[in-house]
Amino acid sequence: MTGFGITHNPGRGTFRRLQVLRAWCLTPHMRRVVLSGPELAGFAFYRQGLGPYVKLLVPPANFKDPGWPRFDAAGAIEGPVAERPVVRTYTVRDFDEALQELTIDFVLHGDDGPASRWAIRAEPGDSIALLERGFSQPHGVDRYLFIGDHTALPAIAQSLESLPDDSKGQAVICLHDAADKQPLRAPPGLSLTWLIDEGPIGFAAVMQAVQQPLTAQGEHIFLWVGAEASLARSLRAYAKNELGLPRDQHSILNYWRQGFAEGAFERSG
């Protein structure tokens, strides 16, 4: 594909029931879960896309085999509320088509969220399901800038691994604990910057870490952001009002919002 632009694929809503093969902690606050099952056959993994994602249907607490609910004509989950799974968006960290193994990395924050609670306790044989979704893929990019916090680390890691070897740019990753840093594989021309602070890392600190201007004559820059809603909002306003970046040069996502569960706020780009 020639020229500059971005391809969005919202994906399909294919429902797949899976089981845990194995699970372990990568860092103190990140747990890797490998899933498999006969229904993974035909799963479409867009390795060249940025942060290909799925919707996970996480079983309720204390349900080892929840018995998957019915869906009504509009696609909404039916059944008793206490037995319904919760839906959360996650990056596909990797997919081994030959082994039919799908890898998801979960940020751990105790029992405060249903996905974290499930991942902490995940063991071989546990059930979960997914609705297959999609990806975005920019093309004709001269330089990338990735900005994200701990929740976006799986998406950034997967994206860096998928970029062409001659890609250039920078990834700025914000963490509260240096122990959660991971070795990442990136093209030689793409630098990694880790910002570590126990408190919130805001817009000013992030912009100070950016090594090159976000505008350059004749250069196509792509800005990808996955962060808490207030930082994402500030970066979205900056991209639009200060930089004048067109829509096909950025993807800025509200990964979470302080004090809200997913579904209670808009996860927009």
SVG drawing of the C-alpha trace seen along z (x, -y; Angstrom):
<svg xmlns="http://www.w3.org/2000/svg" viewBox="-34 -25 53 53">
<polyline fill="none" stroke="black" stroke-width="0.4" points="0.0,0.0 1.4,-3.4 0.7,-6.9 -0.2,-8.0 -3.3,-7.0 -4.8,-4.7 -6.9,-1.6 -9.5,-0.9 -11.0,2.6 -13.7,2.8 -13.5,6.6 -16.2,9.2 -18.2,10.1 -17.4,13.9 -18.0,15.5 -15.3,17.9 -15.2,20.0 -11.7,20.6 -9.8,22.1 -6.7,21.1 -3.6,23.2 -1.1,21.5 -0.7,18.2 2.2,16.5 3.3,13.0 5.6,11.1 6.2,8.3 4.6,7.4 1.5,5.9 1.3,7.7 0.1,11.3 0.2,13.2 -2.5,15.7 -2.3,18.1 -5.7,19.3 -6.7,22.0 -9.6,24.1 -11.2,25.6 -13.1,22.4 -9.9,20.5 -9.9,22.1 -10.2,19.3 -9.3,16.6 -8.0,13.6 -4.9,12.0 -3.8,8.8 -0.2,8.9 0.7,5.9 -2.0,3.7 -1.4,1.4 -2.7,3.0 -5.2,5.6 -7.9,6.0 -10.7,8.3 -13.6,8.0 -13.1,10.5 -16.2,11.9 -14.9,12.4 -16.8,14.8 -18.4,13.6 -16.5,14.1 -16.5,17.7 -17.8,19.1 -15.3,21.7 -17.6,22.9 -20.1,20.1 -22.1,21.6 -22.1,19.0 -25.3,16.9 -27.6,16.4 -27.4,13.3 -30.6,11.5 -31.2,10.2 -29.4,7.0 -26.3,8.8 -26.9,8.0 -26.2,10.7 -29.2,12.4 -29.6,14.3 -29.5,13.6 -27.4,10.6 -25.3,12.4 -24.3,15.0 -23.5,12.7 -19.8,12.1 -18.5,8.6 -17.0,7.3 -13.6,5.7 -11.3,4.7 -7.9,6.2 -4.9,6.3 -4.0,9.6 -0.4,9.7 0.4,12.7 -1.3,15.5 0.5,18.7 -1.6,20.0 0.2,23.4 -0.3,24.1 -3.7,22.3 -2.6,20.3 -3.7,16.7 -1.8,14.6 -3.4,11.7 -1.5,9.6 -3.5,8.3 -2.6,5.3 -3.2,6.4 -4.8,4.0 -6.1,6.4 -9.7,7.3 -10.9,3.8 -11.8,4.9 -13.4,8.1 -10.7,8.8 -7.9,8.2 -9.6,10.4 -10.0,13.2 -6.5,12.9 -4.9,13.1 -6.7,16.4 -6.5,17.8 -5.3,21.4 -5.4,24.1 -8.9,25.2 -10.6,21.9 -13.2,20.6 -13.3,17.3 -14.7,16.1 -14.0,13.4 -15.7,11.5 -13.3,11.1 -12.8,7.5 -10.2,5.5 -7.3,3.2 -6.0,0.0 -3.0,-0.1 -1.4,-3.4 0.7,-3.3 3.2,-5.6 4.5,-6.8 7.9,-8.5 8.0,-8.6 5.9,-7.1 5.3,-8.5 3.7,-6.1 2.5,-7.4 0.9,-5.1 0.6,-4.1 0.8,-0.6 -2.6,0.4 -1.3,-0.4 2.0,1.4 0.7,4.7 -0.6,2.7 2.7,0.7 4.8,3.8 2.8,5.7 2.9,2.7 6.6,2.2 7.3,5.8 5.1,5.6 6.6,2.4 8.9,2.7 12.6,2.9 13.3,-0.6 10.6,-2.3 11.7,-5.4 10.3,-7.3 9.8,-7.0 7.7,-5.3 7.1,-7.1 5.7,-4.7 4.5,-5.9 4.7,-3.5 4.2,-3.9 6.8,-1.2 10.1,-0.6 9.7,3.1 7.0,3.2 9.4,2.3 9.6,5.1 12.3,5.8 10.6,4.7 11.6,5.5 11.6,2.5 13.1,1.4 16.7,0.0 15.5,-3.5 12.7,-3.7 13.8,-4.7 12.1,-3.8 11.6,-6.3 10.3,-5.1 8.7,-7.7 8.5,-6.3 6.6,-8.2 4.4,-6.9 2.0,-9.8 0.0,-10.8 2.2,-11.5 0.6,-14.4 0.7,-16.1 3.7,-18.4 5.9,-15.5 5.0,-13.5 5.7,-16.3 9.0,-17.0 10.1,-13.4 9.3,-13.7 12.7,-13.9 11.7,-15.4 9.1,-17.9 5.8,-16.5 5.7,-18.5 8.4,-18.5 8.2,-19.8 7.2,-17.0 7.3,-14.3 4.3,-12.1 4.1,-11.5 1.7,-9.1 0.7,-9.6 -0.7,-6.7 -1.9,-7.2 -3.5,-4.8 -3.9,-6.4 -6.1,-7.6 -8.9,-9.8 -7.6,-13.1 -4.2,-12.7 -5.7,-11.3 -8.0,-14.3 -5.1,-16.7 -3.1,-15.0 -6.1,-14.9 -6.6,-18.6 -2.9,-19.2 -2.8,-17.1 -5.8,-18.9 -5.4,-22.5 -1.6,-22.9 -0.3,-20.5 -3.2,-20.4 -2.7,-16.7 -5.5,-15.3 -7.5,-12.3 -5.4,-9.8 -2.3,-10.8 -3.4,-9.9 -5.2,-7.4 -5.8,-8.6 -7.7,-6.2 -9.2,-6.6 -7.9,-3.4 -9.5,-4.1 -10.9,-6.9 -10.1,-7.5 -13.0,-6.2 -14.9,-4.6 -15.2,-1.0 -15.0,-0.4 -18.5,-0.8 -19.2,-3.8 -17.1,-6.1 -16.5,-6.5 -13.4,-4.7 -12.9,-7.0 -10.2,-7.7"/>
</svg>
